[in-house]
Amino acid sequence: MILYVKVKPNQRFDRVEKSANDWQIRLKAPAVDGKANEHLIEYLSEVLDLPKSKIILKKGQTAKVKCLEIFAEEELVNAKLAEQLKSEK
């Protein structure tokens, strides 16, 4: 599945948020030397309970909106993100 997320680096904590129909992810990692991109994949692998190799950053290496290819069912990914969203509130 293809997932577009808006990433906000340099935050106090890692967090999944939803605004309208878009997913937004806050990351502790700075947007320097690809650290935020690496941390995004690590964080999503934990949230989605998938190995990091199943999540690929396709587009947006230097942009706020990232295009990720996730090798999993769309329903599973959306359910795991929603579950994480509820657990953080």
WOCORQUI-V800550 format. One record per pair of residues at least 12 apart in sequence whose C-alpha atoms are under 8 Angstrom apart, sorted by the first residue. I is the first residue (numbers start at 0). J is the second residue. D is the distance in Angstrom with one decimal. If there is no record, write none. Layout:
I|J|D ; I|J|D
This chain:
0|68|5.8 ; 0|69|5.3 ; 0|70|6.3 ; 0|71|6.6 ; 0|72|6.8 ; 0|73|6.0 ; 1|66|6.8 ; 1|67|5.7 ; 1|68|4.7 ; 1|69|6.3 ; 2|66|5.8 ; 2|67|5.1 ; 2|68|6.3 ; 2|69|7.2 ; 3|21|7.7 ; 3|22|7.3 ; 3|64|6.6 ; 3|65|5.5 ; 3|66|4.6 ; 3|67|6.2 ; 4|21|6.8 ; 4|22|5.1 ; 4|23|5.4 ; 4|24|6.9 ; 4|64|5.6 ; 4|65|5.4 ; 4|66|6.7 ; 4|67|7.9 ; 5|21|7.8 ; 5|22|6.5 ; 5|23|4.6 ; 5|24|6.2 ; 5|63|5.5 ; 5|64|4.3 ; 5|65|6.2 ; 6|23|5.9 ; 6|24|5.0 ; 6|25|5.9 ; 6|26|7.2 ; 6|63|5.3 ; 6|64|6.2 ; 6|65|7.2 ; 7|23|7.6 ; 7|24|6.2 ; 7|25|4.7 ; 7|26|6.1 ; 7|63|7.0 ; 8|25|6.0 ; 8|26|4.8 ; 8|27|6.0 ; 8|28|5.8 ; 8|29|5.4 ; 8|30|5.9 ; 8|35|6.3 ; 9|25|7.9 ; 9|26|6.2 ; 9|27|5.0 ; 9|28|5.5 ; 9|29|4.8 ; 9|30|7.2 ; 10|25|6.1 ; 10|26|5.6 ; 10|27|4.7 ; 10|28|7.5 ; 11|26|7.7 ; 11|27|5.7 ; 12|25|7.0 ; 12|26|6.2 ; 12|27|5.2 ; 13|25|5.2 ; 13|26|4.5 ; 13|27|5.7 ; 13|42|7.8 ; 14|26|6.7 ; 14|84|7.7 ; 14|87|7.2 ; 15|80|7.1 ; 15|83|6.7 ; 15|84|5.6 ; 15|87|7.9 ; 16|84|6.1 ; 17|84|7.8 ; 26|38|7.4 ; 26|39|7.1 ; 33|60|7.6 ; 36|56|7.9 ; 36|60|7.1 ; 40|54|6.5 ; 40|55|7.7 ; 40|56|8.0 ; 46|79|6.7 ; 46|80|7.0 ; 46|83|6.8 ; 47|76|6.4 ; 47|79|5.6 ; 47|80|7.1 ; 53|68|8.0 ; 53|69|5.8 ; 53|70|5.2 ; 53|71|7.8 ; 54|67|6.7 ; 54|68|5.8 ; 54|69|4.7 ; 54|70|6.6 ; 55|67|5.6 ; 55|68|5.1 ; 55|69|6.5 ; 56|68|6.4
